[in-house]
Structures are given as structure tokens and as C-alpha cells.
Amino acid sequence: MTTHSKILDSDAIRRALTRVAHEILEKNKGVGDLCVVGIRTRGAVLAQRLKDGIRQIEGTEVPVGILDITLYRDDLTLVSAQPLVRETKIDFDITGKKLVLVDDVLFTGRTIRAALDALIDFGRPAEIQLAVLIDRGHRELPIRADYVGKNIPTSLDQNVKVILEEVDSRADEVIVEKRQ
């Protein structure tokens, strides 16, 4: 049996992303040389929302891309015998840019490590910053987020689910599930 509790609703997610967009602009002193890349699938949706938030604040578009990290994972053989590789779409040069990498949940850090490896195949950014909607702790690698929507302390027997309308066809929310 699984029990769950809602941590964020759609309004709280919107407010968190608006705050993160402001923090990104403040740290980078605007949008000069800034680009955003989301890790497929939910990180890509969040990256698009951050891009929209930045446009609303600054009135300027920043390039946004989508990164598939499937072939860079260190647990590839554990995931599937035939992993599903989807398109990476970064149609701008990241060399010399301030790149904000976006994901939904930061947990062990292994997904981010894989994303960093994948990004380097596309060029050499001046800086890579990390933005996540949820930081749940339990790092296995020395990786931390520069921008966090919400820190949620969890135990290892819990699972954090981010539900986004664009992917899941239902209202945005973040749920923590605990197996009993």
C-alpha cells in the first residue's frame, strides 16, 4: 500500500518558478549570454516555463533546449535492455554561455552528472548553473543546485512525484509517496 501527501499545488509551483526566474536574472545580471536547457521530460517542461517567466520579467527571449541523457546514465543496463532514447534539441551554441540546467527533482545527483557529461558534447559553456523544482536530499555525488523551488526533506523509502499538466494531462502538483 502507498500513502501520499501533496506538497505543492499548481499555484505553489507557479510561485516557486517565478521566484527561481527572478533569482536567475539577479545572479546573472539579466539575460546576456544566458540560455536554459531542460533535462527530458519534466525538466524540459520546467525549462520552458522558466523561459516564459524570464520573458515576462525582462521582455527578452532566452534560448531554451531539451537534453536527453539516456545514453549517459551510469545505470543504463539496470533501466532496460532496450532503453528509449529521445531527441536532444539544442539548436544554439552553448560555448561561452551561462547555461542554466533544469530538472524536476534533485536526489542522488547521478542524473545531473549524466547531464553534465552530455552537455560537454555540445560545447564548453562559460558556466553551468543548476535549477530544480524540488531538492529532496540524499546526494551520492557532490552536486548542489544553485536555484531550488522547494527543499523537501525525505526518507529513502519515499518517492517524490512531480506531476505537470503538459506531460501528465492533469493539474500540476508535487506528491511525496511512502510505501507501507
Backbone torsions as a table, in degrees:
resi	resn	phi	psi	omega
1	MET	NA	145.5	-179.6
2	THR	-121.4	134.6	172.4
3	THR	-113.0	149.6	-179.4
4	HIS	-142.7	157.6	175.1
5	SER	-137.2	141.1	179.6
6	LYS	-80.3	125.7	-179.6
7	ILE	-97.0	-42.1	178.8
8	LEU	-132.9	141.7	171.2
9	ASP	-102.8	-176.1	-174.7
10	SER	-63.3	-37.6	178.6
11	ASP	-66.0	-40.7	179.4
12	ALA	-66.4	-37.9	176.9
13	ILE	-64.6	-44.2	178.7
14	ARG	-60.1	-45.1	179.6
15	ARG	-64.1	-41.7	179.6
16	ALA	-62.6	-43.0	-179.8
17	LEU	-68.9	-34.4	175.8
18	THR	-64.0	-43.6	178.1
19	ARG	-63.0	-43.9	179.3
20	VAL	-62.3	-40.7	177.8
21	ALA	-60.2	-43.0	177.5
22	HIS	-63.5	-41.5	179.6
23	GLU	-64.1	-40.3	178.7
24	ILE	-61.8	-46.1	-179.9
25	LEU	-65.0	-39.1	179.2
26	GLU	-65.5	-48.3	-178.0
27	LYS	-64.1	-36.7	-175.9
28	ASN	-95.2	4.7	178.6
29	LYS	54.2	46.8	179.0
30	GLY	105.9	-157.0	-172.5
31	VAL	-107.0	2.2	-179.4
32	GLY	-57.8	125.9	179.4
33	ASP	60.7	19.0	-178.7
34	LEU	-94.0	138.1	171.5
35	CYS	-143.0	159.1	-175.0
36	VAL	-126.8	133.7	178.0
37	VAL	-131.9	124.8	179.8
38	GLY	-101.8	140.5	176.5
39	ILE	-80.1	125.6	-179.0
40	ARG	-60.0	130.5	18.9
41	THR	-110.5	-52.2	-174.8
42	ARG	-71.8	-29.2	175.5
43	GLY	-63.3	-32.5	178.1
44	ALA	-68.3	-39.6	177.1
45	VAL	-64.3	-45.5	179.9
46	LEU	-64.8	-36.4	177.2
47	ALA	-62.0	-42.2	178.0
48	GLN	-63.5	-40.4	178.5
49	ARG	-66.5	-38.3	176.3
50	LEU	-65.0	-41.3	176.6
51	LYS	-57.9	-45.1	179.1
52	ASP	-63.5	-40.6	178.4
53	GLY	-64.2	-42.2	178.3
54	ILE	-63.8	-41.1	178.2
55	ARG	-62.7	-40.7	179.2
56	GLN	-65.3	-36.5	-178.2
57	ILE	-78.0	-48.0	-172.8
58	GLU	-97.5	-19.3	-176.0
59	GLY	74.7	17.1	-177.1
60	THR	-132.0	140.5	177.1
61	GLU	-82.0	140.7	169.4
62	VAL	-114.3	146.2	178.2
63	PRO	-64.2	141.6	177.4
64	VAL	-130.2	139.1	179.7
65	GLY	-131.1	169.6	179.8
66	ILE	-123.4	131.9	-177.4
67	LEU	-118.5	124.5	172.5
68	ASP	-100.2	124.9	-175.2
69	ILE	-105.8	8.4	-172.0
70	THR	-47.9	-50.4	-175.3
71	LEU	-76.4	-6.0	179.9
72	TYR	-101.2	-2.9	-177.3
73	ARG	-69.6	144.1	177.6
74	ASP	-85.9	-4.7	178.0
75	ASP	-114.7	26.1	-174.4
76	LEU	-55.7	-41.3	-178.5
77	THR	-71.8	-20.7	177.9
78	LEU	-84.3	-23.0	-175.8
79	VAL	-74.1	-50.7	-176.2
80	SER	-169.7	151.5	175.2
81	ALA	-68.8	-32.4	178.3
82	GLN	-125.3	81.2	-177.8
83	PRO	-64.7	145.6	178.8
84	LEU	-86.6	112.7	178.9
85	VAL	-98.9	125.7	179.6
86	ARG	-111.2	170.8	-173.7
87	GLU	-68.8	134.8	165.2
88	THR	-94.7	132.1	-178.5
89	LYS	-129.7	94.2	173.8
90	ILE	-125.8	93.4	-173.8
91	ASP	-99.6	35.6	175.6
92	PHE	-144.6	158.4	-179.1
93	ASP	-80.1	125.2	179.7
94	ILE	-92.7	-7.4	-178.7
95	THR	-61.6	127.6	178.4
96	GLY	78.2	1.6	-177.2
97	LYS	-91.1	159.7	168.5
98	LYS	-91.4	106.8	-172.2
99	LEU	-102.9	128.3	174.1
100	VAL	-103.1	114.0	177.0
101	LEU	-88.4	132.7	-173.1
102	VAL	-122.7	133.5	172.7
103	ASP	-140.5	166.6	-178.0
104	ASP	-81.5	-50.4	-176.4
105	VAL	-128.9	129.7	173.1
106	LEU	-100.0	121.0	-176.2
107	PHE	-124.9	-97.4	-176.1
108	THR	-77.2	-25.5	-176.4
109	GLY	99.0	-7.2	-176.4
110	ARG	-69.0	-35.8	176.6
111	THR	-63.5	-41.7	-179.8
112	ILE	-67.3	-39.8	176.4
113	ARG	-58.9	-44.1	178.5
114	ALA	-63.3	-40.1	179.5
115	ALA	-64.8	-40.3	178.3
116	LEU	-62.3	-43.0	176.8
117	ASP	-60.2	-43.5	-178.8
118	ALA	-66.1	-42.3	-178.2
119	LEU	-60.6	-37.9	-177.7
120	ILE	-63.2	-23.9	175.1
121	ASP	-69.4	-14.8	-178.1
122	PHE	-101.5	-6.7	-179.8
123	GLY	145.4	-173.7	-177.8
124	ARG	-121.3	95.0	178.7
125	PRO	-65.7	154.1	175.6
126	ALA	-66.3	-33.2	-176.7
127	GLU	-158.0	142.5	172.5
128	ILE	-118.5	122.9	176.4
129	GLN	-111.6	154.3	-177.3
130	LEU	-118.1	127.7	174.9
131	ALA	-120.3	129.6	177.9
132	VAL	-131.6	149.4	175.2
133	LEU	-73.2	-43.6	-176.7
134	ILE	-128.4	131.9	169.1
135	ASP	-113.1	114.0	-176.3
136	ARG	-103.0	1.3	178.7
137	GLY	81.8	-166.5	177.5
138	HIS	69.6	41.0	-179.2
139	ARG	-65.6	139.2	171.9
140	GLU	-105.5	-16.0	179.9
141	LEU	-126.7	155.3	-177.9
142	PRO	-78.2	70.8	-178.3
143	ILE	-125.6	136.6	176.6
144	ARG	-137.2	154.9	179.9
145	ALA	-88.1	143.4	174.3
146	ASP	-81.4	-30.1	-177.9
147	TYR	-134.6	128.5	-177.3
148	VAL	-130.6	127.4	175.3
149	GLY	-68.3	-47.0	178.8
150	LYS	-157.0	133.3	171.3
151	ASN	-87.7	129.5	178.3
152	ILE	-127.9	103.3	175.6
153	PRO	-64.1	129.9	-178.3
154	THR	-131.6	164.9	169.9
155	SER	-100.6	165.2	-176.8
156	LEU	-68.7	-18.3	178.8
157	ASP	-90.4	11.3	176.5
158	GLN	-107.9	156.3	177.5
159	ASN	-126.9	135.7	177.3
160	VAL	-103.0	122.8	178.8
161	LYS	-113.5	124.7	173.6
162	VAL	-101.3	122.4	-179.8
163	ILE	-111.4	123.4	-179.1
164	LEU	-123.4	136.5	-175.3
165	GLU	-54.1	-42.2	-177.0
166	GLU	-63.3	-27.3	-176.9
167	VAL	-102.3	-42.6	-169.9
168	ASP	-102.2	-2.8	178.9
169	SER	54.5	37.3	172.1
170	ARG	-152.2	167.7	-173.5
171	ALA	-57.4	143.6	178.3
172	ASP	-58.9	139.4	171.3
173	GLU	-169.1	160.6	172.6
174	VAL	-120.8	127.8	-176.6
175	ILE	-122.5	139.4	169.9
176	VAL	-106.8	124.1	-180.0
177	GLU	-107.5	144.0	175.5
178	LYS	-128.9	127.6	177.7
179	ARG	-81.1	137.0	179.0
180	GLN	-112.9	NA	NA
